[in-house]
Amino acid sequence: MPPWHPVEWKSNPAARPYDAFRFTFAKMTTNASVFASLPPDWQGWIRENLARACHPQDMANSMARSGQYSIEQARAAIDEAIGGTQSAFASSDKLPTIDVTANRLQLSDRAVDILFVMDRPRIVLLGDVLSGEECDAIVEHCSSRYARSTVTSEVDGASTVHQGRTSDMAFIQRGDSDIADRIDRRLSELGNWPLECSEPFQLQKYGVSHEYRPHFDWLNPSSTGHRSHLERGGQRLGTFILYLTDVEQGGGTAFPNIGVEVHPRKGNALFFLNTDAAHTPDQQTLHAGSPVVKGSKIIANKWLRASRY
Ligand SMILES: O=C(O)CCC(=O)C(=O)O
């Protein structure tokens, strides 16, 4: 029996959230109909949940979790039920990737060092991604733009001041700064991810005792507040954290579930994936900005989205 109404749904079916996944890949075609081979209750389940504008990936995950179908069978059946020429799962196997085969990676305008690599979750620490001058220029560009940091409310999606994030923040929009645009292109090449599928740089400035307590970067498809943010650009698949200053003591980026902490070093960058290949949020990516003990810390976040942002 199918799990009736197991997945989140949108009150506005016209929004068709799965359009975000209609990227550039052609739909795979097979001769045999997977959908027609399903028992009537599963066929009804797919039809009804599509009519309620459920996210196809959530539906496929539910079908696979039932143990009766593989994820590939589930996707094929859902695609057939949707019809058309493109797969609803078109980009869902594609993730940002960094080539870690060499210890130093030559990009168009700079060579960066691969300092640390972890497979699951995928974490890569990169050295010398920005020059000292580039870090200083970005910091200077934002020096008078900071406001108290906020988080995105899971209740209503609003930007909300939260006691778990005590830093200040500033943004650099694309086109605002030649240097930031150059770094944007560099990160796009580094992460093998289209520039337009990423959020603007978000700077975070921490003084002594400031921190960002453990949190996830992925948007929660089950929360009302995050759903509206998912509509623009889809999931946050990957994160780059650029360390723009050295910090005398504290201020590491810690992953409490896996016992890893990265210490800030000016010019270095931390990359991690927030989801698996099916774009399902990864609980192991829980991370925090540890309190700064001595000195101050400035970072720039760059979030890579599933589709155009
Ligand atoms: O400050 C850090 O090292 C982590 C910051 C972070 O996770 C965030 O701003 O989302």
The ligand as a Gaussian input file, in Angstrom:
#p B3LYP/6-31G(d) Opt

LIG

0 1
 O       31.268000      31.300000      10.718000
 C       31.411000      30.182000      10.235000
 O       32.503000      29.614000      10.229000
 C       30.226000      29.460000       9.669000
 C       29.190000      30.422000       9.173000
 C       27.958000      29.764000       8.708000
 O       27.780000      28.587000       8.834000
 C       26.903000      30.579000       8.084000
 O       27.011000      31.817000       8.063000
 O       25.926000      29.975000       7.578000

